């Protein structure tokens, strides 16, 4: 009887556990983006050089968040999400090599 109660208690604990959500490579935090976000004050000048249509307010709102950067580029340049994603991915590869 004790075994059954233990199994039931463990089962309830598993059912009440927070769900694990898989992240895709496009939004999962990477060490590169952790560095970018941590040094956003310095990095946003480089971002502004790459995407001059982004305003200072845009850069403040982005705060080093990759998904926000992709969205702002998409909006300011009138391009698809996929194109904005490709631009950020290319910039990210270049940034890693710096």
C-alpha positions as CSV (number, residue, x, y, z in Angstrom):
1,X,0.0,0.0,0.0
2,X,2.8,2.4,0.9
3,X,4.4,1.7,-2.6
4,X,1.2,2.6,-4.3
5,X,0.9,5.9,-2.3
6,X,4.5,6.8,-3.2
7,X,3.9,6.1,-6.9
8,X,0.7,8.2,-6.8
9,X,2.5,11.0,-5.0
10,X,5.3,11.0,-7.5
11,X,2.8,10.9,-10.3
12,X,1.0,14.0,-9.0
13,X,4.3,15.8,-8.6
14,X,5.2,15.0,-12.2
15,X,1.8,16.1,-13.4
16,X,2.1,19.4,-11.5
17,X,5.6,20.1,-12.8
18,X,6.0,23.0,-15.2
19,X,6.0,21.9,-18.8
20,X,9.3,21.9,-20.7
21,X,9.1,23.8,-23.9
22,X,11.7,23.1,-26.6
23,X,13.3,26.2,-28.1
24,X,14.3,26.5,-31.7
25,X,17.8,27.6,-32.7
26,X,16.4,31.0,-33.8
27,X,15.3,32.2,-30.4
28,X,17.2,30.1,-27.9
29,X,19.7,32.1,-26.0
30,X,23.2,31.6,-27.1
31,X,26.5,32.6,-25.5
32,X,26.8,35.2,-28.3
33,X,23.4,36.8,-27.5
34,X,24.1,36.7,-23.8
35,X,27.2,38.7,-24.5
36,X,25.3,41.1,-26.8
37,X,22.6,41.6,-24.3
38,X,25.1,42.1,-21.5
39,X,27.0,44.7,-23.5
40,X,24.0,46.2,-25.2
41,X,25.0,49.8,-24.4
42,X,28.2,49.3,-26.4
43,X,26.7,46.9,-29.0
44,X,23.8,49.1,-30.1
45,X,26.1,51.5,-31.9
46,X,27.3,48.6,-34.1
47,X,23.7,47.5,-34.6
48,X,22.8,51.1,-35.6
49,X,25.7,51.1,-38.2
50,X,24.4,47.9,-39.7
51,X,20.7,48.9,-39.7
52,X,20.6,52.7,-39.9
53,X,16.8,52.8,-40.1
54,X,16.5,51.7,-36.5
55,X,15.9,54.6,-34.2
56,X,17.4,55.2,-30.8
57,X,14.0,54.4,-29.3
58,X,14.0,51.1,-31.2
59,X,17.4,50.2,-29.8
60,X,16.3,51.1,-26.3
61,X,13.2,48.9,-26.7
62,X,15.2,46.0,-28.2
63,X,17.5,45.9,-25.1
64,X,19.7,43.1,-26.7
65,X,16.8,40.7,-27.3
66,X,17.3,38.9,-30.6
67,X,13.6,38.4,-31.3
68,X,13.0,42.1,-30.8
69,X,15.8,43.0,-33.2
70,X,14.5,40.7,-35.9
71,X,11.0,42.3,-35.5
72,X,12.2,45.9,-35.6
73,X,14.3,45.2,-38.7
74,X,11.3,43.5,-40.3
75,X,9.2,46.6,-39.6
76,X,11.6,49.3,-40.4
77,X,12.8,47.8,-43.7
78,X,9.5,46.3,-44.8
79,X,10.9,42.8,-45.3
80,X,9.8,39.3,-44.4
81,X,10.5,37.8,-41.1
82,X,12.7,35.2,-42.8
83,X,14.8,37.9,-44.5
84,X,15.2,39.8,-41.2
85,X,16.1,36.6,-39.5
86,X,18.7,35.9,-42.2
87,X,20.2,39.3,-41.8
88,X,20.5,39.0,-38.1
89,X,22.0,35.5,-38.4
90,X,24.6,36.8,-40.8
91,X,25.4,39.7,-38.5
92,X,25.6,37.3,-35.6
93,X,28.1,35.1,-37.4
94,X,30.2,38.2,-38.1
95,X,29.9,39.4,-34.5
96,X,31.0,36.0,-33.2
97,X,34.2,36.3,-35.2
98,X,35.1,39.8,-33.7
